[in-house]
Amino acid sequence: MADYDRALHLDPQYAAAYYNRGVAYKNLDRIEPAIEDLTQAIRFDPQNAIYYRNRGVIYKKARQYHRAIEDYNLAIRIDPRYGRAYFNRGVAYKKLGRYQDAIDDYTQAIRLMPNYTRAYHNRGVAYKNLRQYQRAIEDYNEAIRLDPANAIIYYHRGNVYSRLGQYRRAIEDYDEAIRFDPNMTEAYYRRGVTYKNYGRPYEAMLDYNQAIRLDPNYAEAYISRGAAYLNLGEFDRACEDFLKACELDECAYLSWSREKGYCH
């Protein structure tokens, strides 16, 4: 940081120094000075698309999605073939729930960067949110082809297979997600839910246990394990899990089980 300060002392209009210092501030999660420096970089070099895109990234990090989109628009206006700007704008649209707009931008990013794994993955997530599940699977397949050791892509494809009732395929994908990231709490939990739906309650219980080991404050895992205990007739254990979930602000199951007389 001191080097950028010295450079700007020598040349107060040095756009690249403002840019690089702003990126450094962003990496330190110092949002306001990061935006100030990127704004100064743009002031002294207003035709640099990279500066607009990176200020947009900072706005997105600050959850100022509309401002982020404005900056991505400017970056694309300067450089219509700037694939990362389309991708980043797609991310901002997704955060706003504008999934079709996000898909359009991810598609353009893929045209410009056909091997960009994240664009396929993110487009798959957007298709899933629009319930276009087959298209989501196709994008996840391509993302996995490009990055076959990426746990989160297997996890998301597993979620789609589970939603479609293709439980064996879903379990296979959760297995792969866990193989590449043994600490992915959500993968254990979702595999447990899928085992339950697949009629394999004991495997489900093992996965709920592991999810809780990894995250002792995982309310949904306590609820699902409690429901499994309830189905097995182990009411005391079920009530312990429902009580723990309630301590984590998820009290509906505890209230229901008390109404039914399972818990006191």
N, C-alpha and C positions, 0 to 999 in steps of 0.2 A: 504493500500500500504506500509506503514511504517513497518508493521510486516514482509512482504515479504523481504523488504530491509534488515532488521535485520537478518532474517534467512539466506539470501545469504551472508551477511557479515561473519556470523559464519561458513557457509559451502558454498563456491563459486561453488560447483558442485551439489547443491541440485536441481535436475531436477523439482520436484513437485513445488518448490517455484517459479522457472522461469515460469512454466506453469500457475500457479494461478495468478501470477502478469501479465502475458501476457493476460490472459482472462479479468482481471480487466482493463487493458489498452484498450482492444477491446471494452469493454462495455462503455468506455469513448470516443470511436471513435478516439483513438490515435493509428493509424494503424502501423506506423513505429516501435515504441517501442514494440508494441504487437508482431509483426513479429520477432523482435530481440529476445524477451524473449522466444517465442515458438521455435525458432531456437536453442537457448541455451538449452532448455529442451530436444530437440531431440538429441543434441550433447551428453548430459550426459545420455540419456536413449533412444537409437536409435531403440529399438524394441517396443516402446509404440505406438500403433495404434491411441490412443486417441489424442496424441500430433500432429501427422500428420493431422488427420481430422480437428482439431481445427485451425491449421495453414492454412489449406485449406479454412476454413470458413472465416478467416481474409483476405486471398487473394481474395476470392469471394467478400467480402465486399468492397475491394479496386478495384473491377472490373478487377482483374488479373485472368481471368477465366482459362487460360491454366495452370498457376502455381497452381491454386486451384486443377485442375484435376490431376496434377502430385502428389500432396500430398494425394488426395483421393486414387489414385492408390497404393501408398505406404501403406496407412492404410489398404486397402483391401488385399494387398499382405501379410501383417503381420497377419491380422485377416479376413479370407474370409467370416466370418459370421457376419461381422460388418454392420448391416442394415443401421445405420445412415450414414455411409460412402457412401454406394450405393445411398441413398437418396440425400445426398449433391452433389455427382458427377452428379446425374440426374439434379439437379438445375443448375449446371454450364453448362452442355450440353444444357439445355434449353436456357440459356442466350446466347449461341453461335448459336442458331437456329438449333441445332442438335437434332431434336425432337424424332426421332426413338431411338437414343442412350439414350436420357432421359427416354423414355418409358421403354427400357430394364432395366435401373437401378432402376426406380420406381417399376417395376415388381419384381425385385430381393429384393428390400426393403420390399415389401408387403409379399413375401414368408417368409422372416425372421421376420417381424413385422406385422402380419396380421390385427392388429387393429389400425394401424397407419394412422389416418385420412388424414394427409397432403400428404402422398404418393398417396392415391386414388385421392385426389383433384388435385394434380399436374399432375398425369398421365392423368386425364381428360382434363386438360388444354392442355397438349401436343397432345392428340388425337384430340382436337378441332382445334389446329393449323395445323394438318394434314388433317383436314376436315373429320375425322372419327367420325361423330357426334353421332351415336348410341353408340359407345364405350365410348365416352366422357360422355354421359348421364348415362350409367351404372356405371361409376366410381363416378360421382357426387351423384348418388343415394346411393351408398355404403358409401360415405363420409358423407352424410346427416344422414344415419342410425346410423353411429358412433358418429356424432356430430350434433344433430338436431337443435341446436341454432346458427349455424355458418352462419352469414349473407353472407359472400363472396362466399360460395359454392352455395347458392340459386341464387345469382347474376350471377355467371358463368353459372349455368344450365339454367337460364332464357335467357342468351345471345344465348345459343345453340338452345333453343326452338324458340326464335325469328328468328334466322337464318333459321330454318326449316319451318318458316311460321306458327308455332303452337302458335299463339299470345295469346290465352287465358291461356295456360299453362305458357307462358313466363310472363304474367302479374301476375299470381298467385305467381310465384317465386320472382318477384321483390317486390310484396307485403310482402312476408316473409322476404326478405332481409331488407326492410325498417322497418319491425316490430322489427327485432333484432338489427338494426343499423339505427335509425331515421335520422342520419346525413350523410348517404351514398349518396353523391351527384350523383355519377354515376348511382345509382339505379333509382333515380328519372328521370334522363335524359333518360336512356335506356327505362324505362317504358313509358316515354312520346313518344319516337320514336315508340315504339310498339303500343301504343294507336293510333298514327297517321296512322300507317300501317293497323291497325284494323278498321279504319274508325270512330274513336272517337276523333275528333280534339279538342273538348273542354277539355276533360280529359288530352289530350296531352299538351295543353296550361298550365293547372294547374301544371303539372309536370315540364315543362320548367321553369315556374315561381319559383317553389321551388328550382330547381337546381341552378338558378341564385341567389336566396336569400342565399343559402349555400355557393356559390362560385361566387362572383360578377365578376370574371375574366374568366368565363367559356365561351370561344368564341363559341364553338359548340352549346351551349344552346341558345345563342343569335341568331345564324344562323338559328337553327331549329324553334325558336319562330318567327323570322322574316319571315321565309317561311310560317309558319302557318298564320300569320297576312296577308301575301300577298294573300293566298288562300281565306281568309275571306274578301278581298277587303279593308283592313285597311292599305293603302299604307304608310301613314305617320309613323305609329308605326313600320311597317316592315323596313322602311328606317332607323329609329332610331336604331333598333337592328342590322342591317347590318353595320351601321356606328360604333356602339360600337364594333362589332366583328373586324372591320378593325383597330380600335384603339388597338386591341389585336393581330394585325398582321395576321388577316384572312380577306383579302380584296376581295376575288374572287366574293362573292355574291354581295357586294356593286358595284363592277365594272359591273357585269352582269345586276343588276337592273337599273343602270344608262344607260347602252346600250339599255335596253328595254323601257326606259322612265318612269320607276316607281319612281326613285329617281333622285334628282338633284345633 
